[in-house]
Amino acid sequence: MRYEYTSPGSYDIFGRGQPRPDTIRTLLVLNIGIWGLITISGTERLFFPLLGLVPQYVWTKAMLWQPITYMFLHAGFWHMALNMLVLWMFGSELEREWGGPAFLRFFIITGAGAGLVTVLFTAGSTIPVVGASGAIYGVLLAYGLAYPNREVYLYFMFPVKVKYFVGFLAVMAFIASIQQGASSISNITHLSGMLIAWVYLKSGWGKNWLGLAQQVKVLSTAYRQRQTARQEEADLDIRDQVDAILDKINLSGYSSLTDEEQKTLFRAAVKYSKKSDRN
């Protein structure tokens, strides 16, 4: 399906006059480069079962990396080119609005999530699923929610609002996913990419991610401070015990110490010698 992007907010991927979408540019280079290397070397039969998404292998062979790595493999030029075109056309403005790290997080989560859903619903399949389409459909859904009244031109002729375009793709993916055959597997990936993107955006997870990360940092800092305070308190307690033991030695000699006092003195000596070695 051909379409033309007509957003006034779009900007040039090469950076002429507008901020560059560095994350998308990196994804484009990575996907195109991997496709080129695998195509030129003719190693699809080697890498697709290994790095593509083979649901049965994820379950039986614990190939847990596949729900991520499958996004960077593509079966044929047009498969790769169409995915990268959509990523550039609809993802660039999202990256500008969200920032590179937030967009990359969204892209990986929707793509990997779509892969996991595919594994769950087609657990016995040995057909490799490849391509970034799960994440790409997530990007389309996000763009449709953010700019529902923007227009695309189907076949460069028919203007359609983005919300209708995305809705049409969702319906087609759903219908195709309930059909039998190999093609239904990839359409499950497409549909689940949209669903995960919708949950991600509507739940506010993406917006709250930074706050969560900051909260984790605050909690970890507080934990380290508590541990340091406890260690300092323990050191003071040992120091007081050692001082008392040394006073007893001065008064009555070492032989007057109990077994417990001797053990305490030995532990303190070992502890302080380790500290001096580290310093």
N, C-alpha and C positions, 0 to 999 in steps of 0.2 A: 504494500500500500504506500503510495507516494503522498507526501504532504509538504507544504511550504510554510515556514515559520514567519509570522508577521508581527512580532512583538516589538514595540518601540523601545523596550528595555533591554534588548539583546545586545551583546557586545562581542568584539572580535577576539577570537581565541589567540591570535598572534599579538594582541596587545596594542594595536594601533589606535591611540586615543582613548582607550578604556582600560580599566584594571584587567589583568589577565586571570582567567580561571585556572590557576596553577594545578589544583587537584585534578580537574578534568583533563587538563593537558597531560598530566602524568598518567592518568588512566588510559587515555588514548594511545600514548606512546607505548605503554606496557602491553595493552591488548593487541595493537597492530604489530608490535615487535614479536610477540610470542606467536601470533598467527603466521607471520612471515617466516620465522625460523622453523616452525613445525612443518609448514607447507613446503618450503624449499628442501628440507631434509627428508620429507616423506615419512615422518615418524608418528603419524596420527594413531596407528595401531598400537604403538608403544605407550604414548602419553594419554590417550583418551581413557583407557581402562585404569590407568594409574592416577591421573590427576583430574579426569572428568568425574562426574557424579554417577556412580554405579550403586544403586540402593542396596543390592544384596551384599556387595563388598563392604559397605559401611557397617552393616550388621555382622556379617560372618568373618570378615578379615580385619575389622577395626581400623578401616581407612578413614579416620575421623577428620582428616584434612580436606577430604573431597568436597564437603559443602561450601568450602571457601575457594579452593583452587579451580573448581569447575567454571567459575565466573570468568576466568581469564583464558579460556580455550574457546575456539569457534570452529564450526564445521563449514568451511567454505568462505569465499571472499564476500559474498553478498550478506551472509549471516553476520559476519564481523562488521562490514561496512554499515549496514542498517542500524545495528546496535550502537555503534560509535557515533553515527549521525544523530540519532535520537538523544544520546547522552550529551552531545555538544549543544544541540538546538534547545533542549528543554532543561538540561542540568546546569548550564552556565549561569543563568540568572538566579537559580536556587543557590548556587555556590556563592554568588555575590551577596545575596541576602543573608545566608546562614553563616558564611565563612567556610574556609576549606576543611578544617578538622570536623566540623559538624556535618558537612555534606558527605565526607568520606565515611564517617561513622554510619550515617543513614544508608549509604550505598552498600556497605559491607553487611550491615544488619539485615537489610531487606533481601539482599542476594543470598546470604547464608541461611536466613530464616526460610526463604523459599526452597532452598536445597533440602533443609531438614524436613519440611512438610512433604516434599516429594519423596524423600526416603520413607517417611511414615506411611504414605498412601500407596507406595509401589515397592514395598519391602522386598519382594521376590524378583524384581527386575534386574537383568544383567545388561541392559542397554545403557550405554554411557549417555548421560545428559551433559551437554556443554553449552557455554554461552552465558553472557551477562544479562539475559533477557528477564530473569526474575527481578534483578535490581533495576533494570531499565523500566519495566512496568511499574515498579515502585516510584521511580522518578516521574513517570507520566502521571501517576495518581497524585503525587505531591504537587506537581505543577498545576494539575486540574483544580486542586483545592485552593492553591494560592492565587491563581489567575483564571478563574472559571470562564470569564467572558472574552479572553483573548481569542484570536481566530487563527486557524490553520487552513491552508488551501489543499484539499484532497486532489491529487493528480494535478496540482498547480492550477486548478480551475474552480473548484467548488468550496466556498468559504464555510467553515464549520467552527462553532465555538468549541473551545478546548474541553469544556465540561461534557459536551455531547460526544466528542471524539473519544475521550477517556472512557465514558460510559459504554460506548459502542465496543471498544476493545475489551472491556471487562465482561460484557455479555458474550462476546464471541469466544473469549478464553473459557468462560464457564461452560458454554455449550460444547466446545471442543473437548474439555476435560472429562466430560461424561461419556464420550465416545470410546470405543474400543480401539486398541492398536497402539503402536509406538508413539504416534503424534500426540496422543492424549497425555503422555508423561510430561512432555515439555509444556503443554498447556496448563497442567496442574502447577508447574513451576511459575508460569506467567501469572495465573490467578492468585496463587499464594503470595507472590511478590507484592501484588496490589493490596491484598488483605493485611499483610504484615505492615506495609507502609501506612495504611489507614489507622491501624491500631497504634502504631508508633507515634503518628502525628496527633491523633485525637486524644491519646492518653497523656500527652504533654511530656512523655519520656524524653524526647529530644531536648525540649526547653529546660527540663529539670536535670539533665545530665551534668551540666557544669556545676550546678548547685550541689548535686550529689557528690561529685568529685571533690569539691571544696569541703563538704561536710566530712568526707572520709579523711581528708588531709588534716582537718581540725581534730578529729577523733584520734587519729594516729599520733599527732603531736601531743595531745593531752595524755595519751597512754604512755608515751616515752617520758614525759615529764613526771608522771606518777611513778614509773619504774625507777627513774633517777632519784626521786625523793625517797622512795623506799630503800634504795641502795645506800643513800647517804645516811638514812636513819639507822640502818643495820650496821654501817661502818662506825657510826658514833657509839652504838651499843657495844660493839666488839672492842673499840678503843677504851671505853670505860672499864670493861672487864679486864683488859690487858693492864691498864694502869693499876687496878686494884691488885692484880696478881703480882705485878712487879713490886708494889709496895710491900706485899707479904713476903716476897723473896728477900727484900732488903732487911726486913725485920727478923725473919726466921729461917731464911735459906730456902734453896730449891727443894730440899727434901721434905719441907713442910707442906708442899702442894698436894692437893688431892688428885686422883686420876682424872677427874673431869677438868680441873684447872690446868693440868698438864696438856690435855687434849685441846683445850681452848687456846692455850699459848701456841701450840704447834700449828693449829689451823690459822691463827692470825699471822704467824711467821710465813707460812706458805702463801697466804693471800697477798700479803704486802710485798713478798718477793716477786710474785707474778706481776703485780702492778708496776714495780720498779723496772722489770724486764720490758714491759710494754712501753714504758716512758723512755 
